[in-house]
Amino acid sequence: MRMTVLASGSKGNSTVIASSRTTVLVDAGLSCRELLKRMAIAGEDPEKLDAILVTHEHFDHVAGLAVLARKLNIPVFFTEPTHRAWVRMLTPRTTMSYARWLDHIQQEKETRAAAVAASEAWGGIALSAAEGCRSDDPNATLELPVEEEPCDAEAQEALPPKEKANPAHLPAVEYFQAGTHFSIGDLEITPFTIPHDAADPCGFVFEAAGIRMAVATDLGYMPPNVKSALKRIDVLLLESNHDLEMLRDGPYPWSVKQRVLSRVGHLSNDATAEFLQRDYDGGAAYIVLGHLSESNNAPELARISAERAIGDRMTLLGNRILLAQQAIPLEPIHL
């Protein structure tokens, strides 16, 4: 198996996981152009990607998702709540005046009445068109527009006009549920729920040929289900987001600091070290520290904290600490 971290941090996250026959991308948090560039640098062939898996809908995990999926014509795997949240994020929403809302309600009533009359005339077969047009999101908000990328132009040209205008159009969508195993090719995948402020966030364990790799970032603390999922892992990508003192004294507004420190925020160096010291089984060949904050952490602080926690379990063949970076891909890890 192989893990290649293309980018990790608040400006974008993406990781390639590959077995002998299957290659998937976990998150697509950079632009399509940048993701293709990073894959070329790391020696990864985008044409070999079989699917994209999404941990959650935050922009630093999905920035290039639709464009890349359309360009490569590959399916995207979400949980259903994450897919819904992502579609809402990309769908422009408008507000309306009270008078316009009353007109809308009246038009909907008239449409429904006409549909009922047609249904009676055709023996109850017709359906109300209004039922298919009603939004299931009463609190929908206006979202920022998504710019079309140059690398999406070719893929967009092949689409019908209706799909071309839809920024959330994907070649195919597959749903999975946290806690339920599924497979893509010869990769066995176990998604697990993580505590983060998103619709239905999850981490993943990937297994093939007896080797297990895990991706566990963007979690505010380490609940029992995550600790259990991260047993018997050979390569572990684990969050070590911030140094507590640097965050408290740093440039973020207090509201953002509270979010990061919350139980649905991000793991600190101290929290990661506590897990590695108390609950980690010590079986990984590599531990990759990821999602390091550029403003509130220093790579060496994260490394030293983790090394002290692992202690004498570090050897030349086990528990080697690597640091995933935001600006450049990490050298592929082969097992």
Number of C-alpha atoms within 10 A of each C-alpha: 22 16 24 22 28 33 26 30 23 19 17 24 26 27 25 21 23 25 20 12 13 17 26 22 22 25 26 31 28 25 20 22 15 14 24 18 16 21 18 13 14 17 12 19 11 18 11 13 20 19 22 25 22 26 29 27 24 20 18 20 23 23 21 25 23 21 27 25 23 23 18 17 18 19 18 25 20 24 22 16 17 22 22 14 17 19 16 17 21 17 19 15 12 9 10 9 8 9 9 11 12 12 12 13 12 12 13 18 13 13 16 17 13 14 19 17 14 16 15 12 11 10 9 12 11 14 13 16 13 14 11 8 9 10 9 7 9 7 6 15 14 13 13 11 11 14 7 13 13 11 16 19 14 11 17 18 10 11 13 9 10 8 13 15 11 12 17 18 19 19 13 13 16 14 13 15 17 16 15 10 14 13 11 13 14 15 23 15 20 21 23 22 20 26 22 22 19 18 17 21 24 28 24 25 22 22 22 18 11 7 15 22 25 26 24 24 27 29 28 23 21 19 13 9 12 19 13 13 19 24 18 17 23 21 28 26 24 22 27 31 33 29 23 18 10 13 22 16 10 14 12 14 9 12 9 13 17 14 15 23 19 17 17 17 21 26 28 26 23 18 22 23 23 17 17 20 17 10 15 20 14 18 16 21 19 21 23 22 26 28 28 28 22 15 14 19 21 15 20 10 14 25 19 14 19 24 19 13 20 21 12 9 12 18 10 7 9 16 23 17 19 16 21 25 21 22 13 14 22 22 15 16 15 11 14
